[in-house]
């Protein structure tokens, strides 16, 4: 007989109530689970960047095989170092895509502070090479490249949270000017004028696209231009005076141009339309400075001709077109501004490098994105590509949800009637509606 004092247990299976989710949450989770990682990547962007990286590997080998052989008795040492940097950059880009760009917004201030710390460390403890301090860790790391990307991330978060206040002098123009001026000043202390110019151009364009007042922006631009002219003419940076004067002289007589520009001119003249052939450049051995970094576009022109150089320019044009398309489809202002910022960053550096080789601007020392040798620049650029791919991936996943489709249908008007932004109106979810303090 059973002991009645013991508790009786019912061994019959009990029904487990399912977790209730809204229909939109269910469809969103289903869309993210059914879409493979590869299917969410932007194929046109991958193709363009892949071709540029392939050209870079090819040209780095062409410009370094003699150096590698003379120093290491092996023609592949430098190109293998470049390939290693490519792999590191691709790994970093993949990590960014998986991490999701939206999480970066909460770390935007921290990322900027880290960049400022690196720049201060360069100023205090950096490696002094040819009268400039631009690198740490024995020249292996140039914080200026990271600072450019950090400014894009922070500006995207800051400008995306301002809305109509971006047109206010107190909440928009003044803090923007102070921040950009501060970062540009840190770069000029190295001195690294090319990076300072890049930061001003890219951040200024982002400020304009976020809806800044044109009169205010024009005033600040005029003041910045005037200050730049005064600094250059004051003789504080001795090397810039010679570059500017030789550039002006070269406008009428190419033989009087800066030696860098003149050697690039000879390289293009040697190449003609079809080039001398891969590896057959003469100027990389006889006077063209930094053929594997700053002057690599001139080597492309000499070995692959005007046609080959035009293909490279076309690839950058396609990159810009795809970057703006990704920004236009972004689901939140932060993603849209960051996609625009990364795109403008890449094209600004490419245009400046190519313009120097074509004698359109004074020498700047900017490398050619995805092609030039240099670990800091290459890895940071590929991280930027990872951010673009992440914006596209989030957009594609959200486009499979009913709310996104309804929002797109009801927001057909993408004009600027509200005078708040010159970017397409991004549809943001409640989770993305937070803001940063200025």
Helices and strands as residue ranges (DSSP letters): H 23-34, G 38-40, H 43-72, H 77-99, G 101-107, H 108-125, E 127-129, E 132-135, H 143-160, G 163-167, I 169-173, H 174-188, H 193-209, H 214-233, H 238-250, G 254-256, H 259-271, H 296-329, H 333-357, H 375-398, H 402-410, G 430-432
